[in-house]
Amino acid sequence: MNPRTGYLLLGGLVLALGVVVVVSLPRDGAPAPPSPEVGPLGSAASADGPRDAGGPRTLDHPLEAAFEMAILTDRTEADLLPIVDAKHVASLLGSAHCGTSCERVRAFVLDKQRFDTEIIRTDDWQLPPEASFPTIAKGLTPEQRASLKNLPNVVVVRAHAPADRAQWAARAGFAATAALAEHLRGYVYDEVSRRIEDAPAFATHAIREPESESAFRPDRVVIHQYRQDDGTLRLLSLGMARFGTVDVEIRGGALVDSTRLGLLLNGVLWRLASGQTTTPFSVAIDDIARANQTSTKELAVTRGATTEIDLVETERVEGDPENEMLRVVAGGSESCDAALRALFGSTTDIVARAEDAPELVAIRLRAGKAWPRVVQARQSGASVMLKGRFRAPDAGAESMWVDVASCAGDACTGALTNSPVLVTDLEPGTRVKVERADLVDYLIRWPDGGVEGGESIAALSRR
């Protein structure tokens, strides 16, 4: 089996990124890579000597930031050879791909020790099953999705470098991939997010922020989220190797807190990608707003709120990638309850606001159209969770997840997994029915570990 197929996770939204990097000495005459503006990630905690066990600790980071992306193309290998040459790739780069940093990104691309491309037969690259294309390539037309299996070659773009705040490996990797995909009119497959996009859609992920600003943005990594056996949530980031740092997980959170946990986790990731090298550290609500591309006003919280974050060793579960990984303890607890209250306030208010968010309304409409596939998946043996709208006794509604046991017609029955906030006449474990008309979202976990759906999880983590 191709080793890359082992990156599939048993639950959540996507895959993990696995990259092996070899550190090489510069070749004579090779252009020097851009020099970092700040020290590399993973440097000593301070110059004042070792810390005691109760004080700040230096985080262990990967040796390098590592980026890998694949472009599916209809071009032959002979056609591709001159196109993927580093000099040609550098010539394609413009402000749409690298903002005001293009000169330094071009220098990076020309450094053979830091950047390379490879042409691989698509059959050898092993794409996900064609049956998953409607989910992982949902932005493509049916005709485009049907064409993917016939594209003969894959151009693999790789970049690696010591991690620093400017994040040159990620900048160059995203820029070169976007420029090549545009030139080839190809489709970009990101194994980390298990996502296939056309060139214009992928270009939206390019890092165009100034070098003085953080290169982290939620759409450049993935948060994998699923319910654990004890009914609590587990969130795990995937793709932080692109920023030369560890992936991070939260365990033990309540399902009703999925929105706030996603926002908090993005805030932690933002700090790590921005150069945080010691733990514990503080995360402010302003950091969380910047990380999630929003404002404290939109989050409807009070500016100035902070919480202490500690990152501790954790145990892997079956299906986890081999990424370096740490677990979040926020506000003194792994469930992050106190931290969420300090940062965001009332759970009831947040639940009520989320129900009518335009993005979530659009996800509800798409989920309703996917109902036949959901029912078929459950009948074929897949594990299915449905998110349905339940009316509160007084007024309003609350969207909650149900672990489906059976489906018939336009309704599925199963056990409620949330702890209700507004719908006080229900409790976790209650046997409930989700009608097609009340469907908000779905999450299918196939026996092979593949996952479909869960759009609202990603949307809520961005809010």
N, C-alpha and C positions, 0 to 999 in steps of 0.2 A: 504494500500500500504506500502511496506517495506520503512522505512524512507530513506534508502540509495538511492532509485531511485530518490529522490528529488534532488540529487546532479547533475543531468544532466543539462548542460547548453543549452540555446537556440541557441547559435551560437559559432563557433570557432572550435577548434580541439578536446577538451576533457572535462572530468568531473573535479569537484573539490574534494578536500579531506575534509571530515568532521570527526572529531574525538573528542569525549568528554573524558576528562581526569579527574580522581579523584586523588587528591594529598593525599598520605597516609604516615603515619609515618613508619620508618623502623621497620621491625620485629626483635625480638631478634634472634641473631645468623645468620641473613642474611648477605651475603657478602656485604661489602660496595661498592657502585658504584664508578667508577673512579672519582677522584676529578679533577675539571677543572683546567687547567693551567692559565686561565685568568678569570676575573669576569664574572658573568652571564650577558646575554643580558638583556636590560631593566633596568640596574642600573642607578643611578642618573647621570645627565649630567656631573656634576663635584662636587668637594667637596667645592666649593666656594659659595654655596648658590643658591637661586632660580634665574632663568634667567628672564630678562624683555621680554615683548611681542615681541620685534624685534630681540632678540638674539637667540642663539641656544636653541632648545626645545628637551626635552627627548621624544623619541618615545615610544608609548604604544605597548608593545609586548604581545603575548600570555603568559600565566603563564608558560607553558612548551612547549618544542619541542615534537611533537607527530607523530608517524609513524605507518602506518597500511598497510599491504599487504596480498594478498590471493594467496594460491597455490592450484591449481586444481590437484587432484590425483585420481588414480584408486584404492587406498588402502582402506580397510575397517576401520571402527573406531577402532576395536580391534587391527588391525595391527598398526595403527597410534599412539595409546596411548604411547607405550614406545619410539617411534621415536621422538615425539614432546616434550618429557620430557626435561626440561632445561639442565640437566646434559648431556644428549645425544646430544642435539643441540650444546652445548659448545664443545663437543668432536669432532664434525664435522668441526669446524672452522679451516681454514688454511690461509696461506698468500694470496691465490687467493681471499679470501673473505674479509680480513681485513688488508692486508699489514703487516706492522711491529707493528700494535696495537692489535694483536690478544689476548695477555694476558689480557689486560684491557677490551677488548670486551667480552671475556669469563666471566670475573668477572661481567660485566653488565648483561649478559644473565642469570647468576645464581642469580641475585637479583630479587626476586619475586615482589618487589614493583615497579620495573622499566620495567620488561619484562615478557610477557606471550604469550602463544599460545592457540588457541581454535579450536576444530574440529566442523565444521558445515556442514549440508547437503547442497549440491550444490543447490538444489531446493529452500532452504531457503535463500541462499545468493543472488539469483536473478542476474544472468549474463545478459548482454545486449542481445538483440534479435539475433537469429542465423543469420539473414540476414546481420547483421553488421560484422560478423566474417571475411569476406574477407578484410575488412578495418582495424579492430582493432587487427586482428591476421594475418596480411599480411606476416609476416615472417615464418608462419607455412605452411606446405604442405596442399593440399586439404583434404588428409586423416586425418591429425592431427586435422584440424579444425572440420571435421565431428565427430571426437571422443570426442570433448569437452563437448557436451551436454550429453554424456553418463557417464562422470566421476562422481562418487557418492558423493565425499566429498571435502571439502575445508579446508585447514589448514590456519587459520588467524594468522599472526604474528604481535604483537603489541609491541611498545617500547615507553617510554616517560621519560623525564628527564628535569631538568632545562637546558635551552639552554646556551651553551658557545661556544667559538671559535672551540673547538675540535669536537663538535656536536656528542656526544656519542649516543644519541637516533637514529640518522640517521645511524651512523656507525654500530651499533649493529643490527638495523632493516634490512638494506640492506645485511649485512653479513649473518645473520641467515636465511633470506629468500633465498639467493643464495645457501647456504649450504644445506638447506632442499630440495629445488627444485632439486638440483643436486642428492641428495640421493634418493629422491622419483621418479626421472625422471618425474617430474610434470611440469605444466605450470603455470606461474606467471601472475596473473591479477592485474594490477595497476589501481585502480579506478580513481586516479588523472589524469593519462594520457589516460585513457580508452584504455589500451594496454594489449594484451595477448602475452607473449613470452615464448619460451622454456627456459630450465635452462641455456644453454650456452649463449643465448642472454641476459638474465637478469643479468648474472654474470658480464657483461661488465659495469653495473651501480654501482657495489660495490665500496665502498670508501676505496681505498688503499693508498691514499695520506698520508704522515706523519701528525701527529697531529698538527704540527706547520704550516701546509698549510691549506688553505680554503677547506672545504668539498663540496663547491658548484661546480656544473658542470651543463650545460644546460640540459643534458639528464636526470638529477635527478628531474627536475621539468618540467612544461609545460608552454608555452606561448600561450594563447588563443587569437586569432586575428580575427577581422571581421570588415566589413564596417558598419558604423553607418548611420542613416537615412539622415544625412546631407552630406554624401559622404566621410567623413573623417574616419580614422582608430581608432579603440580602441584595445589596447593590454592589456591583463590581465594575470598576473602570477598565477599559481595554484600549490600548493604543498609546499609553503614556511613554512607552519606549521611544516614540517619535520625538519626545521632548527631553529625553535623557534622564528620566526619573521613574519611580516605581508606580505600579498600579495600586489602587487603593480600594478597600471594601468597607462597607458598613453592614453590620449584622444585627438582627434583633429589633429592627424598627417595626412599628405598626403599619399595616397596609394603608390605613387612612392617612398616614404621614408621607406617602410616597412622593408627593409633590415637593414638600419641604426637604425631605432627605435628598432628593435629586439636586435641588438648588444648593444645599449645603455641600454635597459631594463635589459639585462643580466648583464651588468656592475653594475647597481644599486643593483640587487639581490646579486651579488657577495659581494658587500660591506656590505649589511645587514647580510648575512650569515657569514661574517668574523668578525662580532662584532660591526658594526656601530650602535650606540644607540641614536644618536642625529641628528637633522636636523636643518638647511641645512648643506650640506657637499659637498666636491669637488669629482668629478670622473674624473680620468685622462684616456687618451687613452691607457696607459699601463695597467690600471685596466681592461678596456674593452677587451683588447687583452687576458689577463690572464683568464678573465671570460669566454671567447668564445674559449678557447683552441687554440689560434692562436698567431700571432705576429704582431707587428706594421708594419713590412715589408710586411707581407701578406695582411694586411689591406690597404697597400699603403697610409699610412698617416704619418704625421710628429710627431715624438715623442715629448712629453712634453705638448701637447694640453690638456686642462682641461675645465670643465664646472661645474657650481654650480648647485646642485640638491636640491630642497626642496620637502618634502613630506607633503601633505596637506589632510585634510578630503575630502571625496568624497561621492557621492550619489550612491546607488545601482540601478541597473536596473533589470527588471523582469528576473528571471532565474539565477541571480548571486548566488553563494554559500554563506553560512553564515560566511565565513572566514573574519577575520579582514583585512581591505583593506585601502590603502592610494593611492593618486594620485600624479604622478610626475609632477613637474614644473621644467623644465631644461632651464638654460640660460635665465630665466625670462619669459618663455612662456609655456603654456600647450601643444602647438603643437610641442615644442622642436626645432623649425626651427633654431634659432640662435645657439643652442647647437650643432646641427648636422653639421652646416657649420663650427663651430669652431673645431670640432673633426675630421670630415671626409672630408671636402672640397667639391669639385664640385659634384653635383648630376649627371651631364651628364657623367662624367668619371666613376662613380660607376655603373650606368645603363649599360654602354657599357661593362664593365668588367664582369658583372654578366651573360650576355647572354650565354657565352660559357663555364661556369663553368661545369666541368665533372658531378658533382652531379646533377645539374639541367638538364643536357642533359639526364641523366638516368631517372629522374622524367618525362620528356617529353615523353619518350618512354613508360613508364607505363601508363601515362594518355591517350595516343593514344589507347592502348589496352582496356582501360576502357570506351571508347566512347559509346558503346551500353548501358551500365548501366547508364551513364550520361543522355542520351536521354530518356531512360525509366523513370528515376527519374523525369525529367521535365514533362513528359507526365502524370505521376501519381500525380502531384500536388506539388512536392517538389520545394523549391527555389534553383536555380542553378546559380552559377557564374563560368565562364570559363576564364582562362588566356590564351590569344592567342598572337602569335608573329605577330607584325605589321611592315611592311617595312617602313623605313624612306625615305623621298623624295630624300635625297642625297645618303646615304649609311648606311648599318647596319640595325638593327632591334631592336624593343623594346617590351618587354612582358608586357601586360596590362590586367586588369580584365574587364570583361563584364558581366553585369547583364542580364541574358538570359530571353527573352520573349517567344521564340518559337524555335523549332528544326524540321528539316526535312532532312532526309537522312544523308549526311556527313557534315552538316553545321547547326549552331545555330545563331540566330540573337538576338541582345539586345542592351542595352545602355552602352557606354563606361563609366567606373567609375573613371579611372585614369586621372590625369593631365599630358599629354604627355611631355616628355623631349626631345626626339629625333624626334618623329613623329609629327612635328609641324603643319601638315595640319589637325590634329584631335583635338578635345577638349572634356571635360567631357560632357556626355549626348548625344554625337553623336551616331546615330544608325549605328551599324557596324555588320559585319558577321564574325564568327570564323569558319574556315574550320577545319575538323578533322586533316588534315595534319599540321596545324599551332598550334594545341593545346599544351599548355605548362603544364597546371595544371587545376584542377577542384575543386569546393567546393560545396557539396550538403548539404543543410539544410533541414532535414525532418520535417514534421509537429509536431512530438513529441519532437523536440529539438535536436535530434541526428544529428551529423555532420560527413561527410565523405570527404576525400580528403584533399587538402591544404598542400600537402607534401612540396611544394616549400616555403611556409611560414615558416615552421619549419627549412628547409635547409638554407634559407636566414638569419634567426635569429641566426644560428650557425656560419655563415661565418664571 
